[in-house]
């Protein structure tokens, strides 16, 4: 076989081999969500607390709770998004600032980020609504958990998201695993908060 034809054939074989090897590598390579390690997040802190990782990690469950607007709701973490889930009460002083900051963060519509909130007030929904209107945070998704289903206050239930303090914000990873939480009212507009959210995206 002339060298030119032989080289052409060998070139095709080499390209096919390289392509097959590349496809095999891509097929066997673990996805980023599976292979990534989340054991060293950036520091986000308040005067009295800092972001604390959940140990052991657990999956965020879907929870049926009524919405503030009176409609039935499903509190769920969407795959592919970072979820900030804030638990608050109208009697909590720091909750006011925290809710307003989170509402502003949500209004920025950062891609890959979702913000949802849960009121654990036992007062009437109308009074909770008045509180929300006063703070001008009614555009946030607000669930009502009067029975304490999430925090474990309901009789005979185990805490799904223990309220270690108030307010408390849980960060749920894009694979719907609860990464950790921070109590109090951190500066959600800060670089530290942005870095923490970006770390889990």
N, CA, C and O of each residue as an XYZ file, in Angstrom:
804
protein
N       0.855     -1.194      0.000
C       0.000      0.000      0.000
C       0.888      1.240      0.000
O       1.804      1.336      0.817
N       0.640      2.177     -0.885
C       1.422      3.415     -0.905
C       1.369      4.085      0.460
O       0.384      3.985      1.191
N       2.460      4.769      0.778
C       2.565      5.396      2.096
C       1.448      6.394      2.356
O       0.933      6.484      3.471
N       1.067      7.159      1.302
C       0.025      8.174      1.492
C      -1.297      7.543      1.888
O      -1.987      8.045      2.775
N      -1.660      6.422      1.222
C      -2.912      5.742      1.564
C      -2.812      5.102      2.943
O      -3.749      5.146      3.739
N      -1.642      4.502      3.204
C      -1.440      3.861      4.502
C      -1.547      4.879      5.634
O      -2.170      4.611      6.661
N      -0.932      6.052      5.439
C      -0.991      7.103      6.458
C      -2.420      7.595      6.671
O      -2.829      7.881      7.796
N      -3.178      7.688      5.566
C      -4.569      8.144      5.667
C      -5.399      7.160      6.479
O      -6.205      7.562      7.319
N      -5.196      5.843      6.219
C      -5.932      4.809      6.951
C      -5.564      4.842      8.428
O      -6.435      4.788      9.296
N      -4.251      4.932      8.707
C      -3.802      4.982     10.097
C      -4.330      6.223     10.809
O      -4.655      6.186     11.996
N      -4.408      7.337     10.050
C      -4.930      8.570     10.631
C      -6.380      8.429     11.035
O      -6.785      8.914     12.092
N      -7.185      7.751     10.180
C      -8.597      7.537     10.497
C      -8.736      6.653     11.731
O      -9.572      6.896     12.601
N      -7.873      5.595     11.785
C      -7.935      4.685     12.929
C      -7.584      5.423     14.214
O      -8.244      5.260     15.240
N      -6.517      6.250     14.141
C      -6.100      7.001     15.327
C      -7.190      7.958     15.797
O      -7.428      8.103     16.997
N      -7.855      8.613     14.834
C      -8.923      9.545     15.207
C     -10.103      8.803     15.822
O     -10.703      9.263     16.793
N     -10.430      7.630     15.235
C     -11.538      6.840     15.778
C     -11.215      6.351     17.188
O     -12.068      6.364     18.076
N      -9.969      5.919     17.376
C      -9.553      5.444     18.695
C      -9.622      6.568     19.725
O     -10.090      6.378     20.848
N      -9.146      7.737     19.316
C      -9.165      8.887     20.225
C     -10.591      9.296     20.566
O     -10.893      9.624     21.714
N     -11.474      9.274     19.553
C     -12.866      9.644     19.780
C     -13.547      8.644     20.701
O     -14.289      9.026     21.606
N     -13.290      7.355     20.465
C     -13.885      6.317     21.304
C     -13.406      6.445     22.748
O     -14.181      6.273     23.688
N     -12.123      6.748     22.910
C     -11.565      6.912     24.256
C     -12.197      8.105     24.965
O     -12.493      8.049     26.159
N     -12.401      9.189     24.207
C     -13.011     10.383     24.784
C     -14.444     10.116     25.217
O     -14.854     10.521     26.305
N     -15.209      9.431     24.366
C     -16.598      9.108     24.700
C     -16.670      8.203     25.919
O     -17.551      8.365     26.763
N     -15.741      7.244     26.016
C     -15.714      6.351     27.167
C     -15.400      7.120     28.442
O     -15.984      6.867     29.495
N     -14.467      8.064     28.333
C     -14.101      8.879     29.488
C     -15.279      9.712     29.971
O     -15.533      9.801     31.172
N     -16.000     10.324     29.028
C     -17.155     11.145     29.397
C     -18.267     10.308     29.998
O     -18.963     10.748     30.913
N     -18.433      9.092     29.477
C     -19.509      8.225     29.956
C     -19.250      7.723     31.368
O     -20.186      7.517     32.141
N     -17.971      7.526     31.705
C     -17.640      6.965     33.013
C     -17.282      8.020     34.041
O     -17.105      7.711     35.219
N     -17.175      9.267     33.597
C     -16.808     10.341     34.522
C     -17.988     10.690     35.414
O     -19.086     10.910     34.903
N     -17.803     10.748     36.731
C     -18.913     11.100     37.617
C     -19.351     12.530     37.414
O     -18.546     13.391     37.056
N     -20.633     12.786     37.644
C     -21.153     14.142     37.485
C     -20.572     15.040     38.560
O     -20.116     14.574     39.604
N     -20.597     16.354     38.284
C     -20.004     17.305     39.221
C     -20.708     17.277     40.568
O     -20.069     17.425     41.610
N     -22.052     17.083     40.551
C     -22.795     17.080     41.807
C     -22.383     15.914     42.692
O     -22.370     16.020     43.918
N     -22.040     14.769     42.033
C     -21.670     13.585     42.793
C     -20.223     13.669     43.244
O     -19.903     13.320     44.381
N     -19.347     14.129     42.360
C     -17.917     14.091     42.632
C     -17.444     15.251     43.496
O     -16.382     15.159     44.111
N     -18.207     16.340     43.559
C     -17.767     17.511     44.313
C     -17.769     17.247     45.808
O     -18.617     16.531     46.341
N     -16.807     17.839     46.449
C     -16.743     17.786     47.900
C     -17.200     19.131     48.447
O     -16.772     20.184     47.972
N     -18.075     19.087     49.453
C     -18.606     20.322     50.035
C     -18.149     20.469     51.487
O     -18.906     20.941     52.335
N     -16.915     20.064     51.767
C     -16.470     20.013     53.155
C     -15.708     21.251     53.624
O     -15.213     21.280     54.751
N     -15.608     22.274     52.770
C     -14.857     23.461     53.172
C     -15.518     24.742     52.654
O     -14.925     25.475     51.863
N     -16.754     25.009     53.106
C     -17.462     26.196     52.600
C     -16.857     27.485     53.141
O     -16.229     27.481     54.200
N     -17.045     28.589     52.419
C     -16.588     29.893     52.922
C     -17.308     30.249     54.223
O     -18.397     29.750     54.503
N     -16.688     31.106     54.994
C     -17.249     31.498     56.291
C     -18.306     32.586     56.100
O     -18.068     33.594     55.434
N     -19.469     32.361     56.693
C     -20.504     33.394     56.799
C     -20.907     33.436     58.257
O     -21.295     32.415     58.825
N     -20.820     34.604     58.870
C     -21.091     34.670     60.300
C     -21.836     35.943     60.685
O     -21.840     36.941     59.963
N     -22.457     35.864     61.838
C     -23.054     37.028     62.483
C     -22.258     37.280     63.764
O     -21.236     36.634     63.996
N     -22.716     38.201     64.582
C     -22.022     38.478     65.841
C     -22.021     37.247     66.740
O     -21.064     37.010     67.477
N     -23.110     36.455     66.675
C     -23.256     35.338     67.614
C     -23.217     33.957     66.971
O     -23.191     32.956     67.687
N     -23.210     33.875     65.672
C     -23.260     32.553     65.047
C     -22.549     32.567     63.706
O     -22.161     33.620     63.199
N     -22.386     31.378     63.141
C     -21.818     31.262     61.808
C     -22.463     30.083     61.098
O     -23.105     29.237     61.721
N     -22.278     30.044     59.771
C     -22.849     28.947     58.994
C     -22.269     27.631     59.491
O     -21.052     27.463     59.572
N     -23.160     26.702     59.822
C     -22.772     25.416     60.393
C     -23.257     24.293     59.491
O     -24.428     24.253     59.114
N     -22.359     23.384     59.146
C     -22.722     22.274     58.274
C     -23.548     21.245     59.036
O     -23.315     21.003     60.220
N     -24.513     20.645     58.351
C     -25.331     19.589     58.935
C     -24.531     18.288     58.946
O     -23.884     17.943     57.957
N     -24.576     17.577     60.052
C     -23.887     16.297     60.146
C     -24.784     15.301     60.881
O     -25.175     15.545     62.023
N     -25.112     14.181     60.231
C     -24.774     13.857     58.838
C     -25.694     14.611     57.877
O     -26.783     15.036     58.262
N     -25.254     14.778     56.622
C     -26.107     15.443     55.628
C     -27.400     14.657     55.418
O     -27.398     13.426     55.455
N     -28.484     15.364     55.201
C     -29.752     14.694     54.941
C     -30.493     15.389     53.809
O     -30.286     16.571     53.532
N     -31.351     14.631     53.174
C     -32.107     15.143     52.033
C     -33.271     15.995     52.519
O     -33.944     15.656     53.493
N     -33.493     17.099     51.829
C     -34.626     17.962     52.150
C     -35.918     17.277     51.726
O     -36.099     16.994     50.542
N     -36.825     17.004     52.670
C     -38.080     16.348     52.305
C     -39.076     17.336     51.705
O     -38.975     18.542     51.933
N     -40.019     16.834     50.951
C     -41.145     17.649     50.502
C     -42.158     17.722     51.646
O     -42.496     16.704     52.249
N     -42.634     18.923     51.936
C     -43.556     19.108     53.057
C     -44.765     19.904     52.586
O     -44.621     20.974     51.993
N     -45.943     19.383     52.848
C     -47.174     20.094     52.496
C     -47.560     21.038     53.636
O     -47.825     20.614     54.761
N     -47.582     22.324     53.306
C     -47.950     23.355     54.272
C     -48.819     24.388     53.566
O     -48.653     24.617     52.368
N     -49.742     25.014     54.290
C     -50.535     26.078     53.660
C     -49.684     27.314     53.410
O     -48.745     27.601     54.151
N     -50.027     28.031     52.361
C     -49.375     29.303     52.061
C     -50.104     30.436     52.773
O     -51.256     30.288     53.181
N     -49.427     31.557     52.915
C     -50.032     32.708     53.586
C     -51.271     33.193     52.846
O     -52.183     33.745     53.462
N     -51.313     32.992     51.530
C     -52.477     33.429     50.747
C     -53.670     32.488     50.889
O     -54.704     32.696     50.254
N     -53.531     31.457     51.717
C     -54.634     30.550     51.980
C     -54.664     29.311     51.109
O     -55.441     28.392     51.370
N     -53.843     29.268     50.091
C     -53.815     28.115     49.198
C     -52.933     27.014     49.773
O     -51.996     27.291     50.522
N     -53.236     25.750     49.420
C     -52.345     24.665     49.843
C     -51.006     24.791     49.126
O     -50.962     25.180     47.959
N     -49.932     24.472     49.804
C     -48.608     24.618     49.204
C     -47.752     23.386     49.415
O     -48.027     22.560     50.286
N     -46.725     23.276     48.618
C     -45.752     22.189     48.746
C     -44.368     22.810     48.868
O     -43.840     23.379     47.912
N     -43.800     22.693     50.039
C     -42.443     23.187     50.272
C     -41.472     22.136     49.747
O     -41.401     21.025     50.274
N     -40.732     22.493     48.715
C     -39.854     21.518     48.077
C     -38.585     22.188     47.578
O     -38.589     23.364     47.211
N     -37.511     21.433     47.568
C     -36.244     21.910     47.005
C     -36.156     21.421     45.566
O     -36.293     20.227     45.299
N     -35.928     22.340     44.647
C     -35.833     21.973     43.236
C     -34.406     21.588     42.893
O     -33.461     22.305     43.221
N     -34.259     20.447     42.231
C     -32.937     19.994     41.808
C     -32.317     21.024     40.873
O     -32.989     21.557     39.990
N     -31.043     21.298     41.072
C     -30.340     22.247     40.222
C     -30.305     23.660     40.766
O     -29.691     24.541     40.165
N     -30.966     23.889     41.910
C     -30.990     25.222     42.515
C     -30.502     25.175     43.957
O     -30.704     24.188     44.664
N     -29.861     26.251     44.376
C     -29.581     26.449     45.794
C     -30.826     27.078     46.419
O     -31.352     28.067     45.910
N     -31.287     26.501     47.513
C     -32.469     27.023     48.202
C     -32.066     27.579     49.565
O     -31.434     26.892     50.366
N     -32.438     28.822     49.813
C     -32.335     29.394     51.151
C     -33.718     29.306     51.780
O     -34.660     29.954     51.323
N     -33.835     28.507     52.824
C     -35.116     28.295     53.487
C     -35.070     28.943     54.867
O     -34.363     28.480     55.763
N     -35.828     30.013     55.021
C     -35.795     30.812     56.238
C     -37.002     30.505     57.115
O     -38.142     30.521     56.649
N     -36.740     30.227     58.388
C     -37.807     29.971     59.355
C     -37.833     31.137     60.341
O     -36.808     31.496     60.921
N     -39.013     31.721     60.521
C     -39.118     32.957     61.282
C     -40.432     33.026     62.049
O     -41.305     32.171     61.903
N     -40.551     34.072     62.874
C     -41.794     34.342     63.606
C     -41.930     35.847     63.790
O     -40.934     36.570     63.839
N     -43.153     36.306     63.891
C     -43.391     37.753     63.978
C     -42.914     38.341     65.303
O     -42.656     39.542     65.388
N     -42.796     37.507     66.342
C     -42.336     38.000     67.641
C     -40.812     38.122     67.716
O     -40.276     38.649     68.691
N     -40.122     37.638     66.693
C     -38.658     37.620     66.670
C     -38.131     38.938     66.109
O     -38.415     39.281     64.961
N     -37.366     39.677     66.910
C     -36.866     40.993     66.500
C     -35.945     40.887     65.289
O     -36.101     41.638     64.326
N     -34.988     39.960     65.326
C     -34.029     39.828     64.224
C     -34.660     39.315     62.933
O     -34.095     39.468     61.851
N     -35.830     38.709     63.058
C     -36.505     38.178     61.865
C     -36.922     39.300     60.918
O     -36.984     39.101     59.705
N     -37.200     40.452     61.458
C     -37.643     41.566     60.622
C     -36.572     41.936     59.598
O     -36.842     41.988     58.398
N     -35.361     42.191     60.079
C     -34.262     42.562     59.188
C     -33.915     41.415     58.245
O     -33.639     41.626     57.064
N     -33.933     40.200     58.785
C     -33.568     39.033     57.978
C     -34.530     38.851     56.807
O     -34.101     38.605     55.680
N     -35.822     38.971     57.074
C     -36.820     38.828     56.013
C     -36.658     39.899     54.941
O     -36.748     39.612     53.747
N     -36.420     41.123     55.370
C     -36.265     42.214     54.399
C     -35.023     42.014     53.530
O     -35.049     42.292     52.331
N     -33.949     41.535     54.132
C     -32.738     41.261     53.358
C     -32.955     40.123     52.363
O     -32.534     40.205     51.209
N     -33.613     39.068     52.820
C     -33.861     37.924     51.940
C     -34.814     38.290     50.808
O     -34.677     37.797     49.688
N     -35.778     39.153     51.104
C     -36.692     39.611     50.055
C     -35.927     40.380     48.987
O     -36.170     40.206     47.792
N     -35.007     41.224     49.419
C     -34.190     41.984     48.468
C     -33.297     41.043     47.661
O     -33.114     41.237     46.459
N     -32.748     40.036     48.313
C     -31.922     39.047     47.615
C     -32.747     38.310     46.567
O     -32.279     38.086     45.450
N     -33.970     37.933     46.922
C     -34.840     37.220     45.987
C     -35.212     38.096     44.799
O     -35.342     37.600     43.680
N     -35.381     39.385     45.029
C     -35.751     40.303     43.944
C     -34.644     40.453     42.907
O     -34.903     40.850     41.771
N     -33.429     40.140     43.288
C     -32.319     40.205     42.337
C     -32.372     39.068     41.316
O     -31.687     39.108     40.294
N     -33.193     38.057     41.604
C     -33.410     36.926     40.698
C     -32.090     36.316     40.224
O     -31.881     36.100     39.030
N     -31.228     36.051     41.162
C     -29.949     35.423     40.840
C     -30.201     34.024     40.292
O     -30.922     33.227     40.892
N     -29.606     33.744     39.161
C     -29.834     32.453     38.506
C     -29.328     31.315     39.393
O     -28.214     31.368     39.915
N     -30.162     30.290     39.553
C     -29.785     29.132     40.345
C     -30.030     29.285     41.832
O     -29.603     28.441     42.620
N     -30.723     30.369     42.232
C     -31.004     30.603     43.650
C     -32.493     30.794     43.873
O     -33.160     31.514     43.130
N     -33.006     30.139     44.910
C     -34.406     30.281     45.294
C     -34.467     30.612     46.784
O     -33.666     30.113     47.574
N     -35.424     31.455     47.157
C     -35.621     31.825     48.562
C     -37.061     31.504     48.946
O     -37.997     31.931     48.271
N     -37.239     30.750     50.034
C     -38.570     30.450     50.544
C     -38.553     30.640     52.057
O     -37.512     30.496     52.697
N     -39.704     30.960     52.617
C     -39.762     31.237     54.054
C     -40.931     30.503     54.698
O     -41.929     30.181     54.055
N     -40.766     30.252     55.995
C     -41.799     29.562     56.772
C     -42.023     30.312     58.078
O     -41.087     30.522     58.849
N     -43.262     30.713     58.320
C     -43.632     31.332     59.588
C     -44.087     30.243     60.559
O     -44.913     29.397     60.216
N     -43.533     30.273     61.784
C     -43.951     29.306     62.800
C     -44.881     29.966     63.821
O     -45.095     29.435     64.910
N     -45.425     31.115     63.463
C     -46.378     31.798     64.343
C     -47.602     30.927     64.592
O     -48.047     30.192     63.711
N     -48.138     31.022     65.801
C     -49.382     30.323     66.124
C     -50.575     31.276     66.123
O     -51.698     30.867     66.418
N     -50.339     32.529     65.796
C     -51.420     33.517     65.718
C     -52.182     33.352     64.400
O     -51.785     32.575     63.532
N     -53.267     34.085     64.271
C     -54.093     33.984     63.074
C     -53.310     34.442     61.842
O     -52.425     35.294     61.923
N     -53.662     33.852     60.709
C     -52.977     34.170     59.454
C     -53.103     35.649     59.102
O     -52.189     36.228     58.515
N     -54.233     36.263     59.461
C     -54.420     37.687     59.152
C     -53.377     38.551     59.854
O     -52.902     39.535     59.287
N     -53.024     38.192     61.073
C     -52.023     38.962     61.810
C     -50.631     38.742     61.227
O     -49.810     39.659     61.202
N     -50.373     37.536     60.764
C     -49.098     37.265     60.083
C     -49.035     38.083     58.799
O     -47.993     38.640     58.451
N     -50.164     38.147     58.101
C     -50.224     38.909     56.848
C     -49.987     40.395     57.110
O     -49.312     41.060     56.324
N     -50.530     40.915     58.195
C     -50.297     42.324     58.547
C     -48.807     42.576     58.791
O     -48.264     43.600     58.375
N     -48.166     41.644     59.459
C     -46.731     41.758     59.737
C     -45.931     41.754     58.437
O     -45.013     42.555     58.260
N     -46.283     40.857     57.544
C     -45.605     40.751     56.245
C     -45.816     42.022     55.426
O     -44.887     42.517     54.788
N     -47.031     42.541     55.448
C     -47.328     43.777     54.712
C     -46.543     44.960     55.278
O     -46.068     45.817     54.533
N     -46.416     44.995     56.590
C     -45.662     46.077     57.234
C     -44.201     46.078     56.770
O     -43.611     47.135     56.546
N     -43.632     44.883     56.631
C     -42.228     44.763     56.208
C     -42.067     44.857     54.697
O     -40.950     44.986     54.195
N     -43.182     44.793     53.973
C     -43.172     44.835     52.504
C     -42.358     43.674     51.917
O     -41.515     43.860     51.040
N     -42.640     42.477     52.431
C     -41.952     41.273     51.939
C     -42.957     40.251     51.412
O     -42.675     39.054     51.360
N     -44.128     40.740     51.024
C     -45.181     39.843     50.561
C     -44.878     39.135     49.259
O     -45.589     38.202     48.885
N     -43.822     39.565     48.550
C     -43.471     38.883     47.304
C     -42.660     37.617     47.556
O     -42.387     36.862     46.623
N     -42.271     37.379     48.808
C     -41.586     36.132     49.142
C     -42.594     34.993     49.256
O     -43.718     35.218     49.706
N     -42.222     33.778     48.861
C     -43.081     32.627     49.153
C     -43.102     32.406     50.668
O     -42.052     32.199     51.278
N     -44.281     32.448     51.273
C     -44.392     32.323     52.726
C     -45.348     31.188     53.068
O     -46.534     31.235     52.740
N     -44.813     30.171     53.733
C     -45.601     29.038     54.202
C     -45.919     29.240     55.680
O     -45.183     29.919     56.396
N     -47.022     28.645     56.127
C     -47.426     28.715     57.527
C     -47.270     27.342     58.178
O     -47.776     26.343     57.668
N     -46.570     27.306     59.303
C     -46.358     26.046     60.028
C     -46.785     26.227     61.480
O     -45.967     26.153     62.396
N     -48.061     26.463     61.671
C     -48.591     26.713     63.012
C     -48.443     25.494     63.909
O     -48.300     25.628     65.124
N     -48.478     24.308     63.317
C     -48.403     23.073     64.105
C     -46.970     22.664     64.427
O     -46.755     21.735     65.206
N     -45.991     23.340     63.841
C     -44.602     22.988     64.113
C     -44.154     21.708     63.448
O     -43.361     20.956     64.015
N     -44.651     21.452     62.255
C     -44.289     20.230     61.532
C     -42.793     20.200     61.222
O     -42.138     19.174     61.406
N     -42.253     21.326     60.753
C     -40.833     21.373     60.390
C     -39.926     21.340     61.613
O     -38.932     20.615     61.644
N     -40.281     22.129     62.614
C     -39.407     22.283     63.776
C     -39.572     21.185     64.815
O     -38.799     21.109     65.769
N     -40.584     20.329     64.633
C     -40.793     19.237     65.570
C     -41.624     19.610     66.773
O     -41.693     18.844     67.734
N     -42.269     20.793     66.746
C     -43.107     21.201     67.871
C     -44.430     20.443     67.899
O     -45.086     20.353     68.936
N     -44.810     19.899     66.744
C     -46.060     19.143     66.703
C     -45.910     17.868     67.532
O     -44.869     17.213     67.496
N     -46.948     17.528     68.270
C     -46.903     16.365     69.150
C     -46.664     15.090     68.345
O     -47.331     14.839     67.342
N     -45.708     14.297     68.801
C     -45.433     13.015     68.158
C     -44.650     13.111     66.870
O     -44.566     12.131     66.129
N     -44.068     14.275     66.579
C     -43.297     14.420     65.345
C     -41.832     14.682     65.663
O     -41.493     15.235     66.709
N     -40.978     14.273     64.739
C     -39.551     14.533     64.854
C     -39.208     15.744     64.002
O     -39.751     15.916     62.911
N     -38.313     16.577     64.498
C     -37.958     17.799     63.780
C     -37.332     17.478     62.434
O     -36.337     16.757     62.367
N     -37.908     18.010     61.358
C     -37.310     17.872     60.031
C     -36.196     18.894     59.866
O     -35.136     18.594     59.316
N     -36.451     20.109     60.351
C     -35.465     21.192     60.319
C     -35.463     21.842     61.706
O     -36.212     22.789     61.942
N     -34.644     21.350     62.607
C     -34.661     21.855     63.985
C     -34.373     23.353     64.050
O     -33.447     23.847     63.407
N     -35.169     24.061     64.827
C     -34.973     25.502     64.993
C     -33.986     25.727     66.134
O     -34.382     25.861     67.292
N     -32.694     25.766     65.795
C     -31.654     25.960     66.805
C     -31.626     27.403     67.306
O     -31.009     27.697     68.331
N     -32.278     28.280     66.599
C     -32.363     29.689     66.960
C     -33.382     30.342     66.041
O     -33.939     29.695     65.154
N     -33.619     31.612     66.259
C     -34.621     32.307     65.461
C     -34.134     33.722     65.146
O     -33.783     34.468     66.060
N     -34.107     34.099     63.871
C     -34.462     33.276     62.712
C     -33.362     32.263     62.413
O     -32.252     32.357     62.936
N     -33.687     31.314     61.578
C     -32.704     30.339     61.129
C     -32.902     30.121     59.635
O     -34.028     29.964     59.163
N     -31.810     30.114     58.906
C     -31.865     29.911     57.458
C     -31.066     28.670     57.102
O     -29.875     28.572     57.397
N     -31.741     27.727     56.463
C     -31.086     26.507     55.989
C     -30.694     26.695     54.530
O     -31.443     27.280     53.749
N     -29.527     26.201     54.171
C     -29.078     26.216     52.776
C     -29.161     24.798     52.241
O     -28.540     23.881     52.778
N     -29.939     24.629     51.174
C     -30.114     23.317     50.547
C     -29.382     23.316     49.215
O     -29.574     24.210     48.390
N     -28.548     22.316     49.012
C     -27.719     22.221     47.814
C     -28.557     21.877     46.585
O     -29.711     21.471     46.720
N     -27.984     22.037     45.378
C     -28.713     21.699     44.149
C     -29.090     20.223     44.037
O     -29.967     19.870     43.248
N     -28.431     19.350     44.824
C     -28.823     17.937     44.835
C     -29.837     17.659     45.935
O     -30.069     16.502     46.285
N     -30.443     18.708     46.484
C     -31.502     18.701     47.503
C     -31.031     18.171     48.864
O     -31.851     17.771     49.691
N     -29.731     18.168     49.093
C     -29.183     17.816     50.397
C     -29.067     19.090     51.243
O     -28.610     20.124     50.755
N     -29.480     19.009     52.501
C     -29.372     20.154     53.402
C     -27.904     20.327     53.781
O     -27.333     19.490     54.479
N     -27.299     21.417     53.317
C     -25.871     21.637     53.553
C     -25.601     22.113     54.974
O     -24.670     21.639     55.625
N     -26.412     23.048     55.454
C     -26.182     23.599     56.779
C     -27.145     24.730     57.077
O     -28.144     24.910     56.382
N     -26.836     25.486     58.113
C     -27.748     26.539     58.557
C     -26.967     27.658     59.237
O     -25.820     27.484     59.648
N     -27.617     28.799     59.343
C     -27.089     29.911     60.132
C     -28.251     30.559     60.872
O     -29.310     30.800     60.292
N     -28.047     30.838     62.149
C     -29.064     31.524     62.939
C     -28.755     33.018     62.972
O     -27.635     33.449     62.697
N     -29.774     33.787     63.315
C     -29.585     35.229     63.348
C     -29.786     35.849     61.977
O     -30.330     35.229     61.063
N     -29.336     37.082     61.858
C     -29.549     37.838     60.623
C     -28.211     38.244     60.012
O     -27.705     39.328     60.302
N     -27.631     37.384     59.168
C     -26.378     37.746     58.506
C     -26.620     38.812     57.444
O     -27.762     39.109     57.094
N     -25.548     39.375     56.946
C     -25.649     40.362     55.873
C     -25.726     39.609     54.547
O     -24.704     39.205     53.993
N     -26.945     39.426     54.047
C     -27.138     38.646     52.824
C     -26.672     39.390     51.581
O     -26.603     38.799     50.504
N     -26.352     40.665     51.707
C     -25.831     41.424     50.567
C     -24.300     41.431     50.542
O     -23.693     42.017     49.646
N     -23.690     40.787     51.517
C     -22.234     40.819     51.645
C     -21.553     39.855     50.677
O     -22.182     38.945     50.136
N     -20.263     40.074     50.472
C     -19.461     39.169     49.645
C     -19.400     37.787     50.284
O     -19.408     36.776     49.582
N     -19.339     37.741     51.612
C     -19.279     36.455     52.306
C     -20.514     35.613     52.007
O     -20.405     34.410     51.770
N     -21.692     36.243     52.019
C     -22.929     35.522     51.709
C     -22.946     35.079     50.254
O     -23.326     33.949     49.947
N     -22.533     35.969     49.361
C     -22.487     35.633     47.937
C     -21.515     34.489     47.675
O     -21.794     33.601     46.870
N     -20.373     34.515     48.357
C     -19.377     33.453     48.180
C     -19.915     32.114     48.666
O     -19.677     31.082     48.040
N     -20.637     32.129     49.776
C     -21.199     30.886     50.308
C     -22.214     30.295     49.338
O     -22.192     29.095     49.065
N     -23.095     31.130     48.824
C     -24.102     30.659     47.870
C     -23.432     30.128     46.610
O     -23.803     29.067     46.108
N     -22.452     30.856     46.101
C     -21.744     30.440     44.884
C     -21.015     29.118     45.090
O     -20.931     28.303     44.171
N     -20.489     28.903     46.286
C     -19.750     27.672     46.596
C     -20.611     26.434     46.358
O     -20.119     25.402     45.903
N     -21.896     26.549     46.668
C     -22.782     25.387     46.556
C     -23.473     25.289     45.199
O     -24.191     24.321     44.949
N     -23.277     26.254     44.333
C     -23.922     26.207     43.017
C     -23.187     25.252     42.081
O     -23.588     25.085     40.929
